[in-house]
Structures are given as structure tokens and as C-alpha cells.
Amino acid sequence: MRKQSSSKKPTTGDDGLLTKAGRHVKTGKFVAISKARFNAVMRAAEHSGLLGEKSKRIGGRISPALIEQAKKHTGIETDTDLIEFALANVALDDDFGSTFRKTRRTVDPDLKLGF
């Protein structure tokens, strides 16, 4: 996977998260999440009451290739942070796509939008 060249390369902070994100040349997708996105997701999860006492232990057999690719894609270095971020993303999903499709063609075509 090639990244666009830039003068600033992604850097890892003390918490193991990338502070700069690069885009994949062909897909345009981010190769790593920003520290700000990670923090925003985790703050939203906390605000929603999803993060509290860490008393539950989770275990399972997962492909090492899947874990490594997810770590490369996000820039998250620890398994615990990766799992917590992934679960928070799933738990906070707002189902935008489904809602968007349901409201398709519900705006009056004669509505003047000003452009």
C-alpha cells in the first residue's frame, strides 16, 4: 500500500496513536486515524455512558493478519485500545446510511434552495 508523499510523515505520540494521517493513493482512504478522531470517539462513548469500570474481560481467536491490518489502518498500537475503539465505533453507529435511504426523495422538488 503506497501513501502519498508529503513533507510531514505520520508521527506517533506517547499514547501510541498517530498524530498525522495519510491517505492511500488509489482509494483516498485514511491509512491511520488521527488522535483527534480517536479521542472524539472515546469521549462520545464516555458521554453515552459506555465507558465505565473496566471489569469485563473479552477473549477470542482472531486472525493475526486482521489485527495487524487494523493496527496499521488506525495507528493504534495496543490490542486493548484497538478493541475498545472498534467496539465504541460499533456501539455509537448512528445508522446514517439507512436513515439517508429512507428519506430519499422526501424533499419537495420545487423547493428553492438558493443556488
DRENDREN-967833 format. One record per residue (C-alpha): residue in one letter; chain; x negated, y negated, z negated; residue number from 1. Coordinates in steps of 0.02 Angstrom, whole numbers, plus 50000, padded with zeros to 5 digits. Layout:
N
<node r="A" c="A" east="X" north="Y" up="Z" k="NUM"/>
...
//
This chain:
115
<node r="M" c="A" east="50000" north="50000" up="50000" k="1"/>
<node r="R" c="A" east="49925" north="49834" up="50054" k="2"/>
<node r="K" c="A" east="49955" north="49672" up="49964" k="3"/>
<node r="Q" c="A" east="49949" north="49503" up="50045" k="4"/>
<node r="S" c="A" east="49784" north="49423" up="50013" k="5"/>
<node r="S" c="A" east="49786" north="49269" up="49905" k="6"/>
<node r="S" c="A" east="49662" north="49169" up="49808" k="7"/>
<node r="K" c="A" east="49742" north="49223" up="49645" k="8"/>
<node r="K" c="A" east="49745" north="49408" up="49606" k="9"/>
<node r="P" c="A" east="49865" north="49481" up="49480" k="10"/>
<node r="T" c="A" east="49793" north="49470" up="49305" k="11"/>
<node r="T" c="A" east="49837" north="49574" up="49155" k="12"/>
<node r="G" c="A" east="49873" north="49489" up="48990" k="13"/>
<node r="D" c="A" east="49838" north="49554" up="48815" k="14"/>
<node r="D" c="A" east="50006" north="49641" up="48814" k="15"/>
<node r="G" c="A" east="49964" north="49744" up="48969" k="16"/>
<node r="L" c="A" east="50085" north="49653" up="49085" k="17"/>
<node r="L" c="A" east="50039" north="49569" up="49246" k="18"/>
<node r="T" c="A" east="50050" north="49382" up="49237" k="19"/>
<node r="K" c="A" east="50048" north="49359" up="49427" k="20"/>
<node r="A" c="A" east="50144" north="49466" up="49550" k="21"/>
<node r="G" c="A" east="50102" north="49505" up="49731" k="22"/>
<node r="R" c="A" east="50217" north="49551" up="49874" k="23"/>
<node r="H" c="A" east="50199" north="49703" up="49984" k="24"/>
<node r="V" c="A" east="50154" north="49651" up="50161" k="25"/>
<node r="K" c="A" east="50283" north="49758" up="50252" k="26"/>
<node r="T" c="A" east="50430" north="49760" up="50131" k="27"/>
<node r="G" c="A" east="50408" north="49593" up="50046" k="28"/>
<node r="K" c="A" east="50448" north="49678" up="49880" k="29"/>
<node r="F" c="A" east="50353" north="49630" up="49724" k="30"/>
<node r="V" c="A" east="50217" north="49753" up="49681" k="31"/>
<node r="A" c="A" east="50222" north="49705" up="49499" k="32"/>
<node r="I" c="A" east="50344" north="49619" up="49385" k="33"/>
<node r="S" c="A" east="50300" north="49455" up="49308" k="34"/>
<node r="K" c="A" east="50276" north="49435" up="49123" k="35"/>
<node r="A" c="A" east="50422" north="49313" up="49127" k="36"/>
<node r="R" c="A" east="50539" north="49442" up="49203" k="37"/>
<node r="F" c="A" east="50488" north="49574" up="49077" k="38"/>
<node r="N" c="A" east="50516" north="49451" up="48935" k="39"/>
<node r="A" c="A" east="50683" north="49393" up="49007" k="40"/>
<node r="V" c="A" east="50749" north="49570" up="49021" k="41"/>
<node r="M" c="A" east="50692" north="49614" up="48847" k="42"/>
<node r="R" c="A" east="50766" north="49453" up="48773" k="43"/>
<node r="A" c="A" east="50931" north="49489" up="48860" k="44"/>
<node r="A" c="A" east="50930" north="49666" up="48790" k="45"/>
<node r="E" c="A" east="50893" north="49599" up="48617" k="46"/>
<node r="H" c="A" east="51029" north="49465" up="48633" k="47"/>
<node r="S" c="A" east="51152" north="49602" up="48685" k="48"/>
<node r="G" c="A" east="51111" north="49700" up="48528" k="49"/>
<node r="L" c="A" east="51023" north="49838" up="48623" k="50"/>
<node r="L" c="A" east="50856" north="49820" up="48536" k="51"/>
<node r="G" c="A" east="50855" north="49852" up="48352" k="52"/>
<node r="E" c="A" east="50774" north="49977" up="48239" k="53"/>
<node r="K" c="A" east="50667" north="50096" up="48340" k="54"/>
<node r="S" c="A" east="50718" north="50259" up="48259" k="55"/>
<node r="K" c="A" east="50763" north="50365" up="48411" k="56"/>
<node r="R" c="A" east="50630" north="50470" up="48495" k="57"/>
<node r="I" c="A" east="50653" north="50520" up="48676" k="58"/>
<node r="G" c="A" east="50565" north="50659" up="48768" k="59"/>
<node r="G" c="A" east="50573" north="50743" up="48935" k="60"/>
<node r="R" c="A" east="50471" north="50812" up="49075" k="61"/>
<node r="I" c="A" east="50435" north="50681" up="49207" k="62"/>
<node r="S" c="A" east="50327" north="50687" up="49362" k="63"/>
<node r="P" c="A" east="50159" north="50602" up="49330" k="64"/>
<node r="A" c="A" east="50170" north="50529" up="49505" k="65"/>
<node r="L" c="A" east="50336" north="50445" up="49461" k="66"/>
<node r="I" c="A" east="50263" north="50370" up="49302" k="67"/>
<node r="E" c="A" east="50105" north="50308" up="49388" k="68"/>
<node r="Q" c="A" east="50203" north="50231" up="49533" k="69"/>
<node r="A" c="A" east="50322" north="50145" up="49412" k="70"/>
<node r="K" c="A" east="50174" north="50077" up="49314" k="71"/>
<node r="K" c="A" east="50091" north="50015" up="49473" k="72"/>
<node r="H" c="A" east="50253" north="49937" up="49533" k="73"/>
<node r="T" c="A" east="50290" north="49848" up="49370" k="74"/>
<node r="G" c="A" east="50116" north="49818" up="49300" k="75"/>
<node r="I" c="A" east="50172" north="49893" up="49134" k="76"/>
<node r="E" c="A" east="50033" north="49998" up="49059" k="77"/>
<node r="T" c="A" east="50112" north="50092" up="48913" k="78"/>
<node r="D" c="A" east="50240" north="50231" up="48928" k="79"/>
<node r="T" c="A" east="50344" north="50159" up="48786" k="80"/>
<node r="D" c="A" east="50356" north="49986" up="48866" k="81"/>
<node r="L" c="A" east="50395" north="50063" up="49035" k="82"/>
<node r="I" c="A" east="50536" north="50171" up="48965" k="83"/>
<node r="E" c="A" east="50607" north="50028" up="48862" k="84"/>
<node r="F" c="A" east="50603" north="49908" up="49011" k="85"/>
<node r="A" c="A" east="50683" north="50038" up="49127" k="86"/>
<node r="L" c="A" east="50822" north="50078" up="49002" k="87"/>
<node r="A" c="A" east="50854" north="49893" up="48970" k="88"/>
<node r="N" c="A" east="50871" north="49864" up="49158" k="89"/>
<node r="V" c="A" east="50998" north="50005" up="49172" k="90"/>
<node r="A" c="A" east="51094" north="49950" up="49017" k="91"/>
<node r="L" c="A" east="51103" north="49769" up="49073" k="92"/>
<node r="D" c="A" east="51154" north="49806" up="49254" k="93"/>
<node r="D" c="A" east="51292" north="49685" up="49300" k="94"/>
<node r="D" c="A" east="51358" north="49789" up="49446" k="95"/>
<node r="F" c="A" east="51337" north="49639" up="49562" k="96"/>
<node r="G" c="A" east="51343" north="49740" up="49724" k="97"/>
<node r="S" c="A" east="51508" north="49823" up="49683" k="98"/>
<node r="T" c="A" east="51587" north="49661" up="49624" k="99"/>
<node r="F" c="A" east="51523" north="49569" up="49779" k="100"/>
<node r="R" c="A" east="51600" north="49700" up="49894" k="101"/>
<node r="K" c="A" east="51767" north="49693" up="49802" k="102"/>
<node r="T" c="A" east="51779" north="49505" up="49826" k="103"/>
<node r="R" c="A" east="51730" north="49510" up="50010" k="104"/>
<node r="R" c="A" east="51848" north="49410" up="50121" k="105"/>
<node r="T" c="A" east="51945" north="49339" up="49973" k="106"/>
<node r="V" c="A" east="51897" north="49158" up="50009" k="107"/>
<node r="D" c="A" east="52016" north="49064" up="50123" k="108"/>
<node r="P" c="A" east="51929" north="49050" up="50294" k="109"/>
<node r="D" c="A" east="51997" north="48872" up="50311" k="110"/>
<node r="L" c="A" east="51911" north="48814" up="50152" k="111"/>
<node r="K" c="A" east="51796" north="48667" up="50189" k="112"/>
<node r="L" c="A" east="51627" north="48699" up="50107" k="113"/>
<node r="G" c="A" east="51548" north="48533" up="50157" k="114"/>
<node r="F" c="A" east="51422" north="48593" up="50284" k="115"/>
//
